[in-house]
């Protein structure tokens, strides 16, 4: 009986200590205010950037210490085309209507907090992924919402689709050099459209044995965002292709691929014919 009373006293003591700690913790956090931070990314001269190009990774750190406070993926749509690209815009215009991609954080803070926001992406942009950093203060109770904190990403996404890396060709074959080119949001490029294919300059440089042997303009290929040209290699060996794209709005992008030219007999052997 004495033993049972002893253990009961211990349990009551543990509960009492737990309650005291809970009260202390509550009092420490009582002054904290949930404060929201919205982060978005927009392509220069285009729309918001989100899921369709792989999303973007956002990391929030305490600026003075580097401590990671939160990390999320920024996803969603590109927003309202008419609002973003056609309508007159005033200072009070909220541009993020229409499901524009975002990520949102909530921090419980009692005093102003200096933040470092790091953005990587679009994650589907290959060679043209950005790594951007902004700093801002976050004041308790003063939400950064609406359009939020917006990263403007310059550049073009350039994805070579032909030749595929290390693709084999026989000597004398005609090689199609092709690339899919878009703004950072992935928005479509075609003649006479908002993102006009006639105002995008796409060029391929072909290298052989460390020297540039040809520079070829790529033209719109009749499909949205596709640009192509033809090249006929004259010697067996390894070729590198650097595809460069730029527009009249200070956007630029680069894609890199390569191919191998082999004698016809070896070509058939490689293919197992």
Secondary structure, DSSP 8 states (H G I E B T S, - for coil): -HHHHHHHHHHHHHHHHHHHHHHHHHHHHTT-EEEEEEEEEEETTS-B--GGGT-EEEEEEETTT--EEEEEEEB-B---HHHHHTS---TT--TTTTTB-BEEEEEEESS-EEEEEEEEE-TT-GGG-EEEEEEEEE-TT--EEEEEEEEEE--EEEEEEES-TTEEEETT-EEEEEEEEEETT----BTTSSSBGGG-EEEEEEEETTEEEEEEEEEE-SSTTEEEEEEE--SSEEEEEEEEEE-TTS-EEEEEEEEEEE-HHHHHHHHT-
